[in-house]
Amino acid sequence: MKRELFFKFSLLFVFALFLQDSFAQDSPQWRLPENVKARLGKGRISEFQYSPDGTRLAVAGSTGIWLYDTATLQEIDLFTEHTDWVASLAFSPDGRTLAGGEGREYPIIRLWDVATGEHKQILTGHGDWITSLAFSPDGKTLASGSRGQTIRLWDVATGEHKWTFDEPRSWVYNIAFSPDGGTIAAGYSDGTLRLWEVATGKHKWTNGHPTAIYSIAFSPDGRTLASGSYDETIRLWNAVTGERKLTLTGHTDRVPSVAFSPDGETLASGSWDGTLRLWDVAAGKHKQIIRQPGLVYNVMFSPDGKTLASDGEEGLYLWNVATGEQQGAIMGHVSGISSVAFSPDGQTLASAKEDGAVYLWDGMTGRYKRALTGHTDRATSVAFSPDGKTLASGGSDNTVRLWDLATSAQKLTIRQTSFVGPVAFSPDGKTLASDNDNIVHLWDVMTGEHKQAFAGHTGGIQSLAFSPDGETLASGDWNGTIRLWEVATGEQKETLFAQGSTIWSLVFSPDGNTLASAGSREIRLWDTVTGEQKGTLTGHGDDVLSLAFSPDGRTLASGGGQRGARRWDYTLRLWDVTTGVSKGTLTGHTWTVTSLAFSPDGETLASGSGDGTVLLWKLPPTREHKRRFTGHTDWIWSVAYSPDGRTLATQSR
């Protein structure tokens, strides 16, 4: 099944042939949007395809389309004119043209010249996601299937629309031409399998599964059609009559991909149960089971039938068909990032991933450095110690892990009884705070010894913040309660009842005298000594999701969002902290403002949004932003300045 996710890229193919090694090293700088220094990761994979001669592997996803040399597994090209996730991919039979389908609101198909990397043409007409692409065997026709329930045929030479198979019943998940080009088959989300004559559009037969059909494939002789389904089975059909020949069982989760070997004797299937299975087509029996890390989304044989490729959450894997052994991998297609943080010197950026790994990247070049592995479930948060020598990570495996960044060795594992949310170092780096079952815990960073437990919250803890002097810890929960704790004694200093909704953000002023909290449509300022409310800042039309103090503490920035049925508010607002008076409203984003960061000199404010853009604002504010950074194709969860203010990191869904 295709996954919805993706971004954008491109490169120079001929030049890459001569400089593969140097290009592979510089790929974080390939075809970047204006003003972007580097990209960390290659985005999530939605689909991949071998070129007909087997020398190239195209990988499509959230960043565009990467081309790899199958002999070296090095990057050789990148197509980046895509402005949305690329969900479908197909090579023409001669290998000269590559088609990519993209877009949710504005679905289009782009055709590329593989040799030159030149963009050839755009095909438009679908009204929703393009879920599948297939060239006819003669290469003259391109078929496209859509979540909008239609299949369209296109003249590849002219780009003209030739025919539409419109069956308004459910999403088209997968389409395929028969080897002779006379038949087109489609699998639908309602479990229906339908075939038509290409020349006349005449319906041939209908059959299917009880649940969604994610993938279909014709055997090389065209006599058999295979289908993989949500119901965990694979069915083999007589392609002429529609009669079911066999049902293959063994997978324990949905089957999003099936593929025939070039000789037609073997069928490969990939499943969300983390296995690839090879089947003897004639006997309908298992030949081999290959276990892959994580879910399997797509499988495909190389043109010579000796290699099986599959993709998952980490990247793309290559397997020896004869032995079942892994013979290579293409990594770097990082997905599911949940948190990012700069080291204090700005040289390293850490990202926490949903698969449990923590990735380290060069903060200057964007090159991948190494992965810290140990979590057995999603890594939820990361934080650097003030001296930059230790990284803390929290995870859904109920552990907090401390890592020595010089050696990548795990220094300590702190085991809790439930999911770990936010983690935070004290300013002196000696104490780490984490939450567990609505309780805040303090740990000794050197020994892992438990120091304090702060109990009192009745809702999940969403945010933690140490005061600048390290003497106070603030925690905010889903119920709208903020608690201030004395770090040395573990005593609760104050309970602050705030917005009555989730505390999305807590931030101390640089002098530590004021705490700002964001939740509903209000921002509240609190005196950290007395616990009294100093002021309420109103003006946003819906939940306030992000806050940031300027370095001098005089200005507070807030970002609005839309969390319910109230009035949408995608503005940034600046507030005078002393008077509570609005200093300006900044407009430019078209969706929720999810993250804010002041530059270290306080002259610029960066804002990230659900619209996929980052805006830079000159302070004092004018009516317009001074720069817009584009390139992400989905929600931006966080923005962070490097300590010298020269680099801005942005992390996206």
DABELGI-V564220 format. One record per run of one state. SS is the DSSP state (H for helix, E for strand, C for the rest). FROM is the first residue (numbers start at 1). LEN is the number of residues. If there is no record, write none. Layout:
ss->SS from->FROM len->LEN
ss->SS from->FROM len->LEN
//
This chain:
ss->C from->1 len->12
ss->H from->13 len->6
ss->C from->19 len->1
ss->H from->20 len->10
ss->C from->30 len->15
ss->E from->45 len->6
ss->C from->51 len->5
ss->E from->56 len->6
ss->C from->62 len->2
ss->E from->64 len->6
ss->C from->70 len->5
ss->E from->75 len->5
ss->C from->80 len->6
ss->E from->86 len->6
ss->C from->92 len->5
ss->E from->97 len->6
ss->C from->103 len->5
ss->E from->108 len->6
ss->C from->114 len->5
ss->E from->119 len->6
ss->C from->125 len->5
ss->E from->130 len->6
ss->C from->136 len->5
ss->E from->141 len->6
ss->C from->147 len->3
ss->E from->150 len->6
ss->C from->156 len->5
ss->E from->161 len->6
ss->C from->167 len->5
ss->E from->172 len->6
ss->C from->178 len->5
ss->E from->183 len->6
ss->C from->189 len->3
ss->E from->192 len->6
ss->C from->198 len->5
ss->E from->203 len->6
ss->C from->209 len->4
ss->E from->213 len->6
ss->C from->219 len->5
ss->E from->224 len->6
ss->C from->230 len->4
ss->E from->234 len->5
ss->C from->239 len->5
ss->E from->244 len->5
ss->C from->249 len->8
ss->E from->257 len->4
ss->C from->261 len->5
ss->E from->266 len->5
ss->C from->271 len->4
ss->E from->275 len->6
ss->C from->281 len->4
ss->E from->285 len->7
ss->C from->292 len->6
ss->E from->298 len->4
ss->C from->302 len->5
ss->E from->307 len->5
ss->C from->312 len->3
ss->E from->315 len->6
ss->C from->321 len->5
ss->E from->326 len->6
ss->C from->332 len->5
ss->E from->337 len->6
ss->C from->343 len->5
ss->E from->348 len->6
ss->C from->354 len->4
ss->E from->358 len->5
ss->C from->363 len->5
ss->E from->368 len->5
ss->C from->373 len->6
ss->E from->379 len->6
ss->C from->385 len->5
ss->E from->390 len->6
ss->C from->396 len->3
ss->E from->399 len->6
ss->C from->405 len->5
ss->E from->410 len->6
ss->C from->416 len->7
ss->E from->423 len->3
ss->C from->426 len->5
ss->E from->431 len->6
ss->C from->437 len->2
ss->E from->439 len->6
ss->C from->445 len->5
ss->E from->450 len->5
ss->C from->455 len->6
ss->E from->461 len->6
ss->C from->467 len->5
ss->E from->472 len->6
ss->C from->478 len->3
ss->E from->481 len->6
ss->C from->487 len->5
ss->E from->492 len->6
ss->C from->498 len->7
ss->E from->505 len->4
ss->C from->509 len->5
ss->E from->514 len->5
ss->C from->519 len->3
ss->E from->522 len->6
ss->C from->528 len->5
ss->E from->533 len->6
ss->C from->539 len->5
ss->E from->544 len->6
ss->C from->550 len->5
ss->E from->555 len->6
ss->C from->561 len->11
ss->E from->572 len->5
ss->C from->577 len->5
ss->E from->582 len->5
ss->C from->587 len->6
ss->E from->593 len->6
ss->C from->599 len->5
ss->E from->604 len->6
ss->C from->610 len->4
ss->E from->614 len->5
ss->C from->619 len->8
ss->E from->627 len->3
ss->C from->630 len->6
ss->E from->636 len->6
ss->C from->642 len->6
ss->E from->648 len->5
ss->C from->653 len->1
//
